Amino acid sequence: MINKMVYRIIALVLLLFTQFLYATEVFQWTDAQGQHHYSDKKQKNASVYKLTESFSYYKVKKVYDGDTVLLMDGRKIRLLGINTPEIEHSNQATQAGGDSARKWLTLQLLDSKIRLEFDQQKRDKYKRHLAHIFTEQGVHINYELVRLGFASTSIFPPNLKYVPEFLVAEQAAEAKHLGIWGYADYQTKLTGELNNNNKRGWQRIVGHVTGIKHTRKSSYLKLSHNFDVRIKKEHQQYFDKLELLKGKKLEVRGWVHKYKNGFSMLVKHPGAIKILD
């Protein structure tokens, strides 16, 4: 004869199966006698019962560089939240640390499968799929690249998943001079040191905010006569009051572009700015 516990298990399985089919929520609660109850209707003091998530794993066909891979199904995956130095391709020379990042990533993914975890935006302007990747053992590859100094944090709102963890890992790697943080190529430059010959690639620029200009589309932090930091209006929601930065000494991280008679850096998140005093 089937006992009450077995009946409960059968009932729960049927309920969860029904929940799956009709995409309704299942609620759980415990009564005064310590008995667990489940229902598809909201009850007092009940919480949503979360099903264990199942994952699909994919085989990696090719590692392009430290932050881009190709899956066997043909999808090109760009790792979210990070940036590794470039490797040699077309007119691009290998940047310091680029080959090391690709070698490490290749070793991690050799003869293994990965699962994908997406954020708000699924693709970039190059039609690459944007994702965090995890091994079958649960290793977060994006995070490990930052933690070990192979990558810097690169934040593109609204994709903000794991940003706090990445920034903490980046700070620790920088303090230990791991990977890119030990290369002369990625040491800070004063704004006055920037020129057309040394502006290429990911940069760390230091200067004092001498003024702030607001336009209809963007705000500009003036760090010198030939360099400013541009923050688009759509990204200003992530920053505290910009006026508080006036007079502060900053280090800004990103890519430098020619702008009028000088240079500019587009910053999308305060994680790319370090206040030095």
N, C-alpha and C positions, 0 to 999 in steps of 0.2 A: 504494500500500500504506500502511495506517495505521500510523504509528510508535508507539513506546512511550508518548510523552508524551500523544498523543491518547487512547490506551487508558486512561491514568491519569485524564485529565479525564472521560472517559465513565463510568469506574468511580466516580469521586467524585460526579458528578451523580446517578448511580443510588443510591449510598449515602445521600446527603443526602436524596433524595426518599423513600427508604424510612424514614429517620430521622424525617422529617416526618410520615409516615403513622402510624407506630407510637409516636411520642413517646419514642424512646430517645435516648441520648446518642451523639455521635460523638467519638472520641478522635483526637488527632493527636500525632505524635512524629517526631523526626529521628534517623536512624541515624548510625553512625560515618562513613559515606561522604557524609553531608550530604543523603541522600535523604529526602523527606517521605513519611510513611505515615499512613493513615487507617483506622480500624476502629470497629465498634460495640461492641467488647470492650475493656475496660481493659487497657492494656499498661504495662510498667515505664517510668517517666519520661514517660508520656503526659499530655497535658492535654486538657481538653474543648474541642472545636472549636465556636466560637460562630458561628452563622449571622448574617448581616447582617440587622438588624431592619428590617421594612418598616412604614411608617406610613400611616394614613388621615388625610386632611385634610378640614376642615369649614369651611363658610362661616358667618360671623357675620351674624346677622340684625339684632341690636340690641345696643347698649351701654347698660346700665342706669345704671351708675356706674363708678367707677374700678376696682372689683374684681368686677363681675358682668356677664356677657354672655348673650345668647340666641342659640343656634344655629338655622340654618334647619330642622334636624330637630326643633325644639321643646324641646331640652334647655336648661335654665338652668344656666350654669356659674359657680360661685363660685371665684375664684382662691385657691389654697391658699397659706398661709404669710404672707399680707399683709393689711393693712387700710388702706383709703383713707377720707378724711372723707366724711360723708354729703352727698348732694344733697337738694334740697327734695322732700319727698313727704309726703302725708297731714298729720300733725301735726309733722313734722320740718322745721325750717328748714335751709337750706344751711349746712354747716360750712365754715370756712376751708379752701380747697384742694380742696374736693369737685368743683367745676365744672372746675377745672384738670386734675384727674386724669381725669375722664371725657372731656374734650376731647382730652387726649393719647392715651388709649387708643383713642378713636374714630379718630383720625388714623392710628394704627399698624395698625388692622384694616380700614381702608377698602379695599374692592376686593381683599382678600387672604384667604387661608385659614389655618387654624391646625390644629395637631395637639394632642392631649390626652395628658398624662402623669399617671397617678393615683398615689395613695399608699395607705396602709392602709385608710382609710375612704373609701368611694366617694360617700357622700351625707351632708348635714347634716340637722339636725332639721327644716329647711324643705323637705326633699326636693330641694334643689339638688345637682347633681353637683359634686364637689370635684376640682379638677385644676390642674396647672401647664399653661400654654399656651405653645406655641412657634409662631413664624411659619414659613413655608416656607423662609425664609432662615436658620432656626435661632436666631432671637432669642428668648430666654427672657423673656417679657413680665412675669411676676411679679417676676423679679429686677430688670428694668429700672425698674419702678415704684418699687422700694425704692432702687435706686442713684441715681435722679434726684430723690429726695425727695418723690415723690407719695404714697408709702405708708410705713407703719411695718411692722415685722415683727410678725406675730401668730401665735403658736405654739400649736397644739392637738394634743398627743400623742394617738394614736401617729403622727400625720402629721408626720414629722421630716425628710423629704427636703429637701435644700438649705438647711436651717436655718443651718449654719455660714456658708455663702456669703451668705445674707441678712443675718446679723448683722454681718459685715464690711462689706458694702455700706451698711448702715444707719449704722454708726459713721462711715464716710467722709462720707456725705451730711450727717449731723448736724454733723460738724466744719466742713463748708463752708457750713452754714446754708442748705442747698438746700430748696426747697419748704416742706413743713410745718414744718421745723426753723427756719424764719425767721419763722413766725407767732407773735404774742403768745399766741394761743389755746392753743398747745401747749408753752408754757414750763412749767417746774416750779412746783408749788405746795407749800408747807409744809403738813403735816397740819393745823395750826391755822387755815389759810386756807380749808379746805373748808367749804362750806355747801350748803344745798339748792338755791341758785340757780346755783352754779358746778360742780356735780358731774357734769353730763351730758356724754356723749361720752367719747372716749379721753383718758386723763389721765396725767400724770407727777407722782407724789407723792413728796416727800422727807421722811424722818424717821429717827430713831435707833431701833434695836430695843431696847426697854427690858425686854422679857420675851418668853418663848415658852411657849405653852400647847399641850398635846397632848390630843386627845380620841380616841375610838374611830375616827372617820371622817376627821378633819382635824387639822392643826397650824396654829396662829395665831401670826404674828409681830406683837407689839404695838409699834406705832410711836408711839402717843400715847394719851391717855385716850379719844380718839374715833375712832381709826383703826387697823385691823389688816389684815394680809395673810393670806389663807386659802390653805393648800396641802392639797389632798385627799390622803388616804393613797395612793391609786392613782398619784399623780404624784410622790410623794416619792422614787421610784427614780431620778429624773433629777437630784436635788439631792445635793450633798455634805452632810455632817452639819449639820443646821440649827442646832445649838447654837453652831456657830462664828460665826454671824451676830449673836449677842447682843452688844450694845454698838456694832455697826457702824452707820454712816450709810448709808442705802440710798436709791436712786431706784427706784420700782416703776412699771411701765407697764401700763395696762389700763383696765378700766371700773370705776367706783366705784358701789357699791350701798349703800343704807341698811341698817344692821345695828344692832338694838337702839337704843341712844341715840346711835349714831355712824354710822361708815361702814366699809365693808370692800371689799377688792379680791381677787378670785379669781385666783391665779397658778398656771399649769400647767407652767411650764418656767423654769429659771434664766435663760434669755435675756431674760426680762421684768424681771430685777432687775439693777441696776448698783450695785456697792459703791463708795461715794464716799470712804471712808477706812478 
